[in-house]
Amino acid sequence: MPDRFQVTKADEDTVLDYNQDESASGKLLGDILDETLDSGDIHRAEENQKSNIDPNLYLYDDDLATRPHISTFISSIANYENTIPAATDPDAKPAAPSARMGTLIGVFLPCIQNIFGVILFIRLTWVVGTAGAVCGFLIVLTCCCVTMLTAISMSAIATNGVVPAGGSYFMISRSLGPEFGGAVGMLFYTGTTLAAAMYIVGAVEIVLTYMAPWASIFGDFTKDAEAMYNNFRVYGTILLIFMGLIVFVGVKFVNKFATVALACVILSIIAVYVGIFDNIHGNEKLYMCVLGNRLLKDIPLDNCTKGDPFMVDIYCPGGKCDDYYLANNVTRVKGIKGLSSGVFYDNIFPSFLEKGQFISYGKNPTDIENTSGQSYNQIMADITTSFTLLIGIFFPSVTGIMAGSNRSGDLADAQKSIPIGTICAILTTSTVYLSSVMFFAGTVDNLLLRDKFGQSIGGKLVVANIAWPNQWVILIGSFLSTLGAGLQSLTGAPRLLQAIARDEIIPFLAPFAKSSSRGEPTRALLLTIVICQCGILLGNVDLLAPLLSMFFLMCYGFVNLACAVQTLLRTPNWRPRFKFYHWSLSLIGLTLCISVMIMTSWYFALIAMGMAIIIYKYIEYRGAEKEWGDGIRGMALTAARYSLLRLEEGPPHTKNWRPQILVLSKLNDNLLPKYRKIFSFATQLKAGKGLTICVSVIKGDHTKIANKAVDAKSTLRKYMTDEKVKGFCDVLVAQQIGEGLSSVVQTIGLGGMKPNTVIVGWPYSWRQEGRNSWKTFIQTVRTVAACHMALLVPKGINFYPESNHKAIGGNIDIWWIVHDGGLLMLLPFLLKQHRTWRNCKLRIFTVAQIEDNSIQMKKDLKTFLYHLRIEADVEVVEMNNSDISAYTYERTLMMEQRNQMLRALGLNKKENSKVDSQNDEKRNSIDLDGPEQEDAPETTSSKDDSTEKADGDLKSSVKPDEFNVRRMHTAIKLNEVIVEKSQDAQLVIMNLPGPPREVRAERESNYMEFLEVLTEGLEKVLMVRGGGREVITIYS
């Protein structure tokens, strides 16, 4: 790659390293070069660099010494890895890189697998029977609305850049900070661990209750609920140990078993739907024995008659019969009646019961109350049911929506797949759940729906007996799918805990950050098993489900809060590619989460909230000072002080960067701001919600013109108010304008609220006013650069639109020559947030040399912009290495002649000042009546002679400097291309070349001339020079 900025292999590594580091922490762009080269190396590098830079880019030679050309930068970030390593088998051989997954395989199906769970098979029919069709539909709809609103918020967060794997913890911790992130991470971990416990207890319940009741080790559990729960505890513990060993030894098996579990879930649901329509007229498989309106258990159908000795022995012990038995008949009732039977109308209304009441038709106290004190073989409610409790029990059925975001690193297009896949999965599962409510209510008798454990039909699973072709399809399928879900939870929870521990935000978790020699989070797995065992000891799905619902609801609430906060704050980094979100939807989702938590179980909600608050306080307020002041003002002062001290702790993260603007406003002779629209421009940039400070400098002695400074400040404030600039203003009095501006730039601001972006007007009359004008401007540019602040120089400011101007159309063109932190990408995005620029389209131009692959550059740049969530047209302009034209030489020659003329005139001025001082001395030494008249003509003659001599020297000695010719060539060639492409643009944004390093009048004057040539023929130009820190990132 001759005659241009070249990068060796070692240099490429350096570019990649600093690029990644800056994206994460905002490190200065030139720091690595400064750290790795001593002063001699730097000098030699600069000389070599100048010889290698093509004349087309020579105007940016000082920038290219430390900042990469766009072609180099784009190629370095075109390919990147954004994944956190997933669970892998440490004994397996390294696999070939897998193909990137699409929406169906990568998001939709994993979400389906995680959302459909054990509750669908063992509790949904009971929920429908207890709550009725209407309330059951509302229960399912409420839970689905929570997850849908959360999915919308999650989609916005997940598409706001590249989200590493890690689910809600990473999204919230990177959106709301480590305090919220740590709290939510621990809630998410606890919820995932308790979900494993619920899946294990559910799997044991399926086996013991419906597949192998003979395996009970505590007697007949159908007659004693505690015996049943003790069985669940023992077998659950055994199953937990077995599953823990599988996770520890064979992660590969877990990942493969996930496919089997997914297939089981899908086949089981299909079997249920087919069975519903196959049994549209009901079937004769299941009959229940009913005494009056009460449902009975453990009664053989052959003995289901009132006079049968089996019934008499039960209800007439010792010859004394039960009153209810005597008053009512015993009947056999078909359990599966079918959609055509009209049983739906019997299942419309709820049948909530207190614990110990009998399951019966209707709500007659005679039927439901146990007045005799004996239960006989009548089925009773084992828990008190209510609408809110059933929400808590059912809610785990809709969790699992984070499965897609957890796999973002494996997706071909995560920003497209996560929203579509997650929302489609929720729509699919919601449709299945809602339709199941209606189908179950229209197919199954009310008493059988409310029989939680199927005791009235011989311990059979109701859903399994609806399915086609037989019940074993559901029993085996539900068991395997529940087992797979438990294994996934036991695999994911330890890795989540390890990720939190490695972030070092919760110090006491530090031991769990370590991995075993095989790369497994063994310590985290052991803690997970211990917590899971605590959940298994509860032994009841109906207790576990509301508890883990609290933790998931807290997580989902924080996801909605994160989206709402980001949207309302309108931070510059908040640019989600997913557009169908709104802060009001997020707040509704947050409100729903909190409401469901409190309604379901206020004490479980307090446990989850208390845990979150304790962790938050532990992270945030360790050793925090408390101050008591005078009411509201004292609170405000304490909050402001605390915030300023927090901001002082270090430079802001790249994601948190926003323009804190310092406007340097020039005053005219009447102490009025010279360019009013510079305030309008600052207002239009305030979409970033940053700080704005407007400052003017007056030349003079402050002790003498203090009143003028006060008047000027009042005028400045009035201009800010008129242009709706929210911020502060001040006026500084200094002996020299340049020194005053330098002091302002260095010292303005307080703590972490110091400005990071300076707006300074272009000195339009620099040719007429002479060196003082451009000297002040260039000195300000140098000072801003030395302070690592960004600089914005609007040229043609009087043509900029007003803030109250209606929306203008057209294009905003960005000419990206040198990468200096990404400010050129961020500024047009911020401008488009204002109504004035909202309808403008972005076009990004970058320059390629003949050696560059312009097609690949364009492709890489589009990829980069896609991950930045910025929509813009891209064009790569090819600039051939053409010969330097005669016009370039002529323009350079004119510039240098002017400089030499000014230098000659400056020397003459000094000589004249010496002669004048000598004449004054002579006049003071003689009598006032006799002035020496002959001195004046002599002085004039001397001046004319010296001017003619200077002109002659100019004509004979001027020869264009080679470096000046190259810079002029860059300015002319770039200007020709920019005018051709962007003459009609509403605004042209381009890199501001760095000022000359030498403090010499000729170089400074040439620099101003180059900028004039670069922007000729353009009405509105914004020249931008970044502060050397990354201000935009592809990461969320």
N, C-alpha and C positions, 0 to 999 in steps of 0.2 A: 504494500500500500504506500507507494512513494508520494512525496510532496504533500503530505497531510499529517494530521495528528495520528500517530501510530501508537499502538499498544502492544507491548510484548506479552508473552504468556504470563510472566510474573505480574505485569501491570494489570492484565485482565483479572487475575485473582484479587489484586488490590481493589480494583473497581467493584467487583462483586462483594468483597468483604465490607467495604465501607458503605456500599449501597444498602446492604442488609442491616448494618448496624444503625445507619441513619434512619431508615424506615422505622426501626423499633424505638430509637431513643432521641432522634433529632440531633445527632452529632454533627459537628461542623464539617463541611465538605472538604476543606483543605487540611484537616487535622492530621490525617494519616501521612500525607506527603511531608508535612512539617515534622512529624515524629520520626520518620524513617530516613530523612536526608539531613546532613549537616549543611552549614551555610555554603561551603565550597561546592558541594554536590548540587545544591539548588542553583547556584550561579551557572554552573556548567549545563545543568538541565535546561535553564532558561535560554541559553545561547543555542543549544541543540534544538530546542523547541521552536525558536524563531525561524531557524533554517528549514524546519520540516513543515511549517504551516503554509498551506496554500494561499496565494494572494486573495482568493475569493473570501477567505475568512480571517485575513491578517488583522482586520480591525479589532478582532476579539482575541488577539494573541495573549494578552495578560490574563484573560479569563481561562483560556484553554490550557494555561500552564498548571492550573489547579482544579479545573472543572471540566468534566468530559463533554465532548461533542455529542450531539443528540444521537447520531448513529451508533456511537459506542455505548451510550447509556441505554438506549432501547434494546440493543442486543444483549446487554447484561441482565436485563430484567424480563426478557421475553419468556424465559423458562424458569420456573421456580417451584419449590416444594412447600406445601402448606399443611402437611399432615402431621398429626401427632401419632407416633407408631401405635397401631392397633394391637390387640392381643394376638400373639403369634406363638406357635409351638417352638420352644427353644431348641428341641432336638431335631427339628425338621431341617432339610437342606434348603439353602436360599433359593427361593422361587424366582422365576423370571418375572419382570415387571408386568403386573396384570393390566388388562385393558380397562380404561376408564368406564365406569358404569353410567348408564343412562337413568332417566327418571323412573322407569318401571322397576328395574332390578335394584337400583341404588337407593330409592326413597320409598316408592309406593308399596312394594311388597314387604320391606322391613317394617314400615309403619303398620301395615295390616297385621303382620305377625305380632307386633308388640301391643297393638290396641285390643285385638280379640284375645280374651283371656278366660280364666277359669270361671269368672262370675257369669259369663254368657251361658255356660252349660249347667251350673249347679245352683244359680240364684235368680236368673232373670224371670223364670216362670213364677217363682215365689213372689218376686217384686210385682209382677203384673197382677197376680191374684190378690195380693194384699192391698195394693194401691188402686186397683181397678184400671180399666183401659185409659180413662182420661188422665187421671193423676200419674199413672205409669208412663204415659206418653209425655207428660210435662216433666217428669223426673229425668227421663232419657234426653228430652230436648234441652233441658237446663244444662245437663252435663255436657252435651254436645256443643251447646253455645259457648260454654266456657272454653272448651278446647279449640273451637273454631276461631274465636276472638284471639285466643292466645297464639294460634297458628298464624293469624294475620300479623300480629305483632312480631312473632318469631321470624316470619318471612322477611319483614322489613329489616330486622337486625341481621339476619343471616345473609341478606343480599347487600348489606352495607359494607362491602369489601370481602376479602377472603377470610372466612371464619375457620380456624383450626377445629379439629375434632374436639369434643368435650361437652357438647350439649349446653344446657342452660347455664351451667357454671361459667364456662368461658364467655358466653354471650353477655351475661350480666356483669361479671367481674370486669370485662373490657368496656362495658357501657356505663355502669354506675360506680365502678371503682372496686378496690380490693375488699372494703368493709362489707358492702352488700354482697360482693362475689363470694367471700368466705362464708358468710351466713347462708346464702342460698346454696352454695356448694355442699355444705354439711347437711342442709335439709334434703337436698337432692340425693345425697349419699344415703342418708337414713331412710328416705322413702324407698329407694331402690333396694336396700337391704331388707326392709320390712316386706317389700313386694315379693322378694324371694321366699320369705317365711310364709306369706299368704299362698304362694304357688305350691309350696311343699305341703302345707296343711290341706290345701284343696286337692292335691294329687292323692294324698293319703285318704281323704274323705271319699274320693271317687272309688278307690280300691276297696276300702273297708265297708263302705255303705252299700255300694252297688255291684261290686265284682266278687269280693271274697269276704262276706260277713263272718264266715266261720273262723277267720284269722284273729278275731278279737281275743285279747288276753285278759280282759277285765269283765268277762261275763257278757250277758245280753245287753248290749248298749241301747237297744230299742226301748228298753224299759227304764233306763237310767242315763240321763244326759251326761252326767259326770263321768260315767264309765266310757262313753263315746269320746269325750274330750281327752281323757287319760290315754285312750288308745291313740288318738291323734298325736299327743305329745311324745309318746314312746316311739311310734313308728316314724313320726316326723323327725325326731332326733337321729334315728338310724339312717333315714333317707338323706338328711343334711350331711352327715359324716360321709356317706357314700358319694354324694354330689360334690362335696368339698374336695375329696380325693381325686375325682374326675377333673375338676377345674385345675387342681394343683399339678396333676400328672399330664393330662392330655387336653390342652386348649384346642388342638387340632380337631379332636373328636367333638368338642362343643360347637365349633364353627360348622362342622359338617352336619351335626344333628339339628342345627337351626333350619336347614332345608327340609328335613323330614318333618319337623314340627310345623313349619309353614304349610306343607302339603296336607298334614293332618287337619289343621284348622280349616283350610279351604274346603277339603272334602267333607268334613263334618258339617259345615254350614250348608253346603249344597245338599247333603243328605237330609238335613232338617227341612229345607224348602221343598224338596221333592216329596218328602213324607207328608208335609202339610197338605199338598194338593192330592197326593195318593189317598189320603184319609179324608177327603173332602166331605164324605158322607159318614165319617166316623169308622170305628172298627170294634170288633168284639173281643179284643185282646185284654183290655183292662176294665174291670168292674170294681166298684168300691162298695163297702158295706156301710150303710148310713142308718143311724138310730135317730128317728125323728128328723131333726136338721143337723145333728152332730155327726162328724166323721169318725169312723172307728178304725182301729188298726189291729193287726194280727188276728183277723177273723177269716177263716177259710170260707170261700164263697158257698161251698156246700152247706155250711152251718149258718149262713146269713139269713136266718128266719127267727122270728120272735120266740117260737116255742121250742126251738132246738135245744137239746140238753147242754150243748157247748155254751150257748148264750145264757142259759139259766144258771149254770155253774158260775159264770162270771158276775152276773148282775143280781143273783139271789143267793149270796153266801149265807149259810146258816138258816135258810128258809125265808130270810127277809129281803125282799126285792127293792131295788132302787126306784124311787118315785118317778124319775124321768123315764126309766125303762118301762114302767107300768103304763105311763101315759102316752107313749109313742110307739109307732110301729117300726120294724126293721125292714129296710128295703135295699135292693141292689141297684146301683146307679152306674151308668156307662161313663167311663172317665174321658175317653177321646170321642167327642161327639161330632166333630167336623165342622167346616165353615158353613155348610148348608143347614145346620141345625138351628141357627139363631141364638146359640149360647152366648154370643157376643153381648147381647143386651143384658144378660145376667152378670156380666163381668165389667160393666161400665163404671160402677161406683166403688169407692174404696171400702175396705173391711179391716180397718186398723184395730188391733187388739192390745189389751194389757197382758203382761206376762201372767200365765196361769189360766187364762180364759180359753174356752173350748172353741175349736174351729167348727163353724156351722154356717148354714145359710142364714142370711139376714143378720139383723142386729138386736133381735129380741133378747132381753136380759135373761129370760128363762132358758134360752138355748146356749148362751155364751158363758153365763156365770156358773161357777162350781159351788152350788149351794150345799151339796152333800159332803163335801170334803174328800170324796174319793174320785179318782180319775178313771178307774176301771180301765177299759181299753179305748178310751176316747182321747183323741189327739188334741194336745193343748199348745198354745203359743209359748215358745221357749224364751222369747224376748218381747219387750214392749215395742210396738212398731208405730212409726209416724212418717209423715211425708218427708221430713228433713232427714230422719235416720236412713230411710231408704235411698236418699240421694247419696249419703256418705257410703253406704254399702255398694251402690252401683258405680260410683265414680271411678274406682280403679279400672273399670271396663273400658274407659275412654282414654286412659293415660297411655303413654308410649308414643306421643307425637314427636318426640325429640329424636327418634331413631334416624330420620333422614339427615338432620343437621349434624348428628354424631359422625356421619360418614362423609361429610363434605369434602374431605381430602381425597376420597376415592371416586368422586363424581367427575364426569367429563365437563359438565357445566353446572356447577353448584348453584349459581345465582339464578339459573332457570329451573333446575330440577327440584330444589328444596321447596319453593312455594307451590309449584304445580303438584309435585308428588305428595307433599304433606296435606295440602287442602283436598286433593282428590281422595286420598286415603280417609280423611275425616268424613268427607261426603259419603264415601262408600260405606264405611262402618256405621255412620249415623243412619243411613238408609236401611242397613241390615237391622240395626237395633230397633229403630222406630217401626219398621214393618213387622219385626218379630213380636213387638208388643201387641200390635193389632192382630196378627195371625194367632198368637197364643191365646189372646182373649176370645177369639172367634172359633177356636178349635177345642179347647180343653175346658172341662167342667170347673166351676169356681172352687169347689172343695179340693179337687186334685191339684189345682194351681197353688193353693195355699199350703199344701202338704210339703213342707220344705225337704224332708228326707225320703219322700215316697213310701212312708210306712203303711199307708192304706192300701197300697198295691204290692205289698210284699217286699219293700225295700228296693224298688226300681226307680231309675232316673226318668223323670217325666219326659224330658227332651229326647232321651234315647228311645223311648217308646213311640214317639211321634215319627222319628226318622225312618228313612227307607234305605236298605231293605230290612235291617233289623237293628236292635239296640246296641250290638257290639261294635258297630261302626262308630257310634258316638262315644261309647265307653273307652275304647282303645284310643280313638283319635283325641278325645279330650284329655286323657291321661298323658299321652305322649306330648301333646302341645303344651300342657301345663308343666310337664317336666322340662321341656325345652326352654320355656319362659323362665323357669327357676334357674336353670343353668346359665342363661344369658345374664340374669340379674347378678348371680354369684360371680360371673366373669367380669361384668362391667363395674360393679360397685368398688372392688379393691383398686382398680385402675383409676377410678375417679378420686378415691381417697389419696392415692399416691400422687396424682396430679395436683391436688390441693396442697398436699404436704410439700411438694417440690416448689410450689410458688412461694413458700416460706412466709405466708401471711398469718398462719396460726402456729406459733412456735412449738406448742406441745405436741403437734403432729409430726415434728421433724423425724422421729424414728421410723415413721411409716413411709418416708420418701425413698428408703433404700430398697433395692431389689436383691434378689438372691443371685447366686453365681450363674443361674440359668436364665436370669433376666425377668424372673417372675416377682410380682409384689407379694411375697410370702407373708410378711408381717401384716400388710393390709388385709390379706385374705383371712388370716387368723382372727383379726378384730371383726371382720365382717361376719365370720361364722359365729362368733360369740354373740354379736348383736342379733343375728338371725335366730340363734337359739332362744334368746329372750322372747322374740316374737312367737316362736313355735310353742313356747311354754304357755302362751295365752290359749292355744289349742282351739281357737274358734275363728273361722273366717269372718263371722259377723262382728267380731271385735277388732280384728286386724284391718279389715277394709276401711272403716272410718278413720282409724289412726293413720294409716299411710296416705289416705285421701288428704289429710291435713297438710302433710309435707309436700305432696304434689301440688295442692292448691296454693301453698305459699310460693313454690317455685314459679308456677304459672302467673301468680299475681305479680311477682317481681319482673317477669318477662314483659308483662303489660306495662308495668311502671317504667321499665327501662325505655320502652318504645315511646311512651307518652312524654317522658322527660326529654328524650333526645329530640322529639318532634317540636315540643314547645320551646326548647332552648335554641333550636335551629342552628346548631353548631355547624361550622363549615364542613366537617368531616361526615355529617349526616346526609348521605346521598344514596338512599336505598334504590336499587334497581327495581324492586317490587314497589309499584306505585299505588296499589289499592289498599292503602291504610290511612288511618286518621287518628289523631290523638284522642278524639272522643270515643272511638271504638276501643282503644286501649284502656281508657278510664272505665268504660262500661265493663270490660273484661276484668279489670282489677276489682271493681265493685262487686261483680258476681262472685269472684273468688273469695273475697272476704265474707260476703253474705252467706255463701254456701258453707264456709267454715264455721261460722257462728251458729247458723241454724242447725247444722248437722250435729255438732257436739261442742258446746262452748268450752268444756274442760280440755278436750283434745286440742281445740284451737288455741287455748291458752298455753298448752304444753309446746306446740309448734312455734307460736309467737315468742314465748319466753326463751326457747332455745335460740331462735334467730336473734333476739335482742341481746342475749348474753354473749353470743359469738361476736355480734357487731360491736358491742361495747368493749369486749376484750381486744378486738383489733384496733378500734378507733380511739378509745378514750383511756388507754393505759396512762395513768399519770397526768391526765388532762387537768389544767387549772380551771378553777371555777371562780367567777367574779360576780359580785352582786352590786348593782347600780341603782339608778333611780328610774325604775319602771321600764317602759318601752325603750327609751333612749339608751338606758344602760344595757338592755339586751342587744340593741342594734350595735352599740359600740363594741360590746364583747364579741358579737358575731363577726363584725368587720375586722377587729384585731385578730381574731382566731383565723379568719380566712386569709388575711394578708400574711400571717406567719406561715400558714400552710403553703401558700403560693411561693413563699421565699425559699422553700426547701430545695428547689432545684428547677432546671429548665423544664418547660411543659413538654409532655409527650406529643409526638407528631400528631396524633389524633385530636389532641386538645388545642392545637395551634389555631389561633384566630387573629385577624389583624387588629392589633391595638394601635390606633392611628394617632400619629403626631402630625398636625397640619402646620407647616411653616408659612404663614401668610405675610406677604410683603405689603407695607403701608405706603400710601402716596404722601404727597406734601401736606395734605389735609388730615393725615392720620386715619384715612379710611382704607380698608382692604382693597388692594388693587384688582384682584380677581375674585369676584363674588362667587363664580360658579365652582371654585375649588371647594367651597363648603357643600355645594350640591353633590359634587362627586364623592365627598367623604360620606355624606348621608346615604348615597346609593351603595356604597361599600359596606354599610352598617348592617347588611343582612347577616354578617358574621356575629352580630351582637357584641362586638368588642368595645373597648374603651376609645374615646376620641378626646384629644387635647389639642386645642388651637393656640398657637403662640406667635406673637410678633415681636420683632426687635427694633428698638428705636436707638439711633445714634445720639450720644450725648452724655451729660453728667446727671446721674439720678438725683443728686441733691438739688439740682437746679430745675429739672423738668419732671419732677414726680407727678405734678398735676396732669401734665400731658399724658403720662403713662396711664393714669387712672381713667382719663377721658377715652384714650385709645382702647383700654380694656372694656369699657362700657359699650363702645361702638362694636368691638369684636363680639361681645356677648349678644348684642342686638342682631348682628348678621347671623350668628349661629342659631338664634331663636327663629329668625325669619326662614332660614333654610332647614329648620327642624333637625339640627345637629344636637344630639344628646351627649353632653360631655362637659368639659371644663375649658376655660380659656385663661390666658395670662399674657402679660406684656413685660418684656425685659428691656432695661436701659443699659447700653454698653458703649464703651469708647469706640469699638469697631464692630460693624455689623457681623462680619465673619466670625470674630471671636465670640460674640454673643450667641450666634446660632450654634457654634460648637459647644458652648456651655450648656445650652438648652438640650441638645441632643444627648449629651453625656449624663445629665443630672435629672432630667424630667421624669416624673413618675414616682411611685412609692412602692417599695418592695417588689412583689411579684406583679404589680399592676403597671410596670414600666412599659411604654410603647415599644413595639417591635417593628413598626412600619412608619416610614416618614413620607409625607407628600410634600413636594417642593415644586413651585412653579418654574416654568422655563423662562430664562432671561432673554426675552425677545429682542431687547435693544443692546445686546452685548457688543455688537460691532460699534455702535454709536457711543456708548458709555465708556468703552475702553476696558482696560484690564480689571478695574475694580469690580465690574459687573461679573465677568466670568470667574474671577478669582474667588469671589464669595460663593458662587454656585459650585465650583469644583472643590473648594475647601469643605463645603457641606457634604458633597458626595463622598469625599475621602473619610470624613468624620463618621458618617453613617455606616460606611463599610467597616471602619475600624471597630465600631460598636456592635458589629454583627447584626445590623438591622436591615430590613428590606427598604428599598427606595422606589418610590413611584414618581415619575416626572410626566405629568400630563402636558402635552403640547397642542396648541389650538384650543385652549381651555374655554375660550369664549364661544366656541361652536358646540360645546358639550350640551346635552339636553338638561333642562331644569328638572328638579325632583318631582314637581307637580305636572310635568309634561305627560301627555297621554302616551301609552305604550307605542314605541317606535318599532318598525319592522326592519328587516335587512340582516346583515351579518356582523358578527364580531370576529375578526380575524386575528389569530394568534400566530406569530412568526417565532417559532421555537428554534433557536440557534444553539444555545448553550444551556445545559441543565444546571440550575443553581438552586435546587430545592423544590421545584415544582410550583413556584408562586404563579407562573404564567398560566398554569392549568387551573389554579384555585380562583384567581381574580375574576375571570369571566363567569365562573359558576356563581360567585357572590353577587356580581352585578345582575345576573339573571334572576336573582331572588327579589330584586326590586321591580316594581311594576313598570318602571320606565323602560327597562331592558328586557322584560320578560319574554317578548315575542321575537327577540333576536335569535338567530341560529349561530352556532359556533362552527368555525372552520379553523382547522389547525394545519399550518404549513410548516414543513421542516425542509432543510436544505441537504441534498445529497450530492456528493462529488461523483465524478464519472466512474470511480472505482467501486462505489457502494452499490449494493443490490437494492435498488429503490423499491422493487416489488416486495422483497422481504421486509424492508424497513416499514413500508406502509402496513403490511400485515401485522408486524410486531407492535407498531404504534396503535393500531386498532385494538389489539389484544390488551395493551396497557390501559387505554382509555376505557375499555369495557370493564376491567377490574377496578378502575377508579370511579365507576358509575357515572361517567361523564359522556353525554351524547354529543358527538361532533363529527363533521365530515373531515376526512383526512386527505391531505395531498402532499406528496413528496416532490419537491421541485429540484430538478437536476440542473446544476450549474457546471458548465464545462470549463475546463482550465484554458480559457481563451487568453490571447495575448493582451497585454495592457495597451489600451487604446491611446491615440494621440490626444483625445479629449481629457483623458485622465492625467497625462503629463501636463497639459495646458492648465487644468484646474489646480493641480498641485503647484505648478510654477506660480500661478497667480496668488495662491495662498502664501507661499514662501516670500514672494516679493512684497506682499502686504506686511508680513511680519518684519522683514528687514527695513521697510520704510518706517514702520512704527518704532523700530529700535533706533534707527537713525534720528528720527524726530525726537525720541526720548533723550538721546545724547545731546542733541542741540538744545533741548529745553534745559538740561542741566548746565550746559555752558552759558546759556543766556541768564540763568538764575545767578551764576557766579559774577557775570559782568554787571548785572543789575545791582548786586550787593556792593560791588566795588564803587559804582557810581553813587550809590546812596552814601557811602562813607565820604566820598569827595564832596558831595553837596553839604554834608554836615560840617565839613572842615573849613568851608569858605563862607564869605558873606552872602546873605540871601539876595541882595540886589544884583549879584553878578554871576548868574548860572552859566555853566559851560555848555554852550549850544552845540559844539562840534562833536560831542560824544555820541549823540543819537544816530546821525547818519553813518558813523563808523560801525556802530553795532549792527545796524540793518545790513550794511554791506557784508559784514562778517557772516551774518545768518544766511544771506542769499548764497554766498560762496559755498558755505558748507552744505547747504541743501543740494546745490547743483552737483557738488562732489559726491554726495551720497547717491543721487540719482545715477550718476555715471558709474559708480561702483556697482549699483544694482544691475545695470544692463550688462556689465562685463563679467560679473562674478557669480550670478545666481545659477545654480544647478540643482535640480530636484533631488532631495534625499530619497534613497532607495526604499527605506522603510515607510516614509510618508507616501510614496507612490503606491506601495502595496496597500496601505490603509485606505487611501483614496480610491483605489481600484475596488476594494471590498465595499466601501460605501456606495460607489456608483453602481456596481453590478447588483448589489442587494436592493438598492433603491429602484432600479429598473424592473426587477422581478416583482417587488412588493407593489409598485404602482400598477403594473400590468394586472396583477391578480386582485388587488385589494383597494383600488382607487375609489370604488363605490361603497366600501364597507362603512358601517356606522362607527366603528372604532377599530383601530389597528393596535394590537399589543405586541411589543417586541422586546428583546433583550437590550438593556442599556449597556454598551461596551464600558469596560472599566476605565477609569481616568488614568492619565499617564503617571507613572511612578515618580518621574523626575519633576521637581517643582521648578519648572522653567517656563517663562512667559510664552516662548515659541511653541513648546509642546502643548501647553494648555490652550493656546489660541487654535492650534491645529486640531485639537480634540473637539473644540466647539464647532469648528468648520466641518469636521467629519460627521458630527451629529446632524448638522444642518443639511448636508448632502444626503445622508441616510434617510431623512424624513421629508425631503422635497416632494411636493406634489400631493401630500397627504394632509387632509383637513384636520382629522382628529387622531392623534397618536398618543399612546400611553407607553412610555419607556420604563421598563421594570428591571431592577437589579436586586436579586435575592440576597438575603442576609447570610447565606451560607448554611442554613439549617433546612432539613427536610420539613416541609409544611403540608405535605399531602402524602397519603399512603394508600396502598391497595388493600390494606388489612382493616378489619372492622374495629 
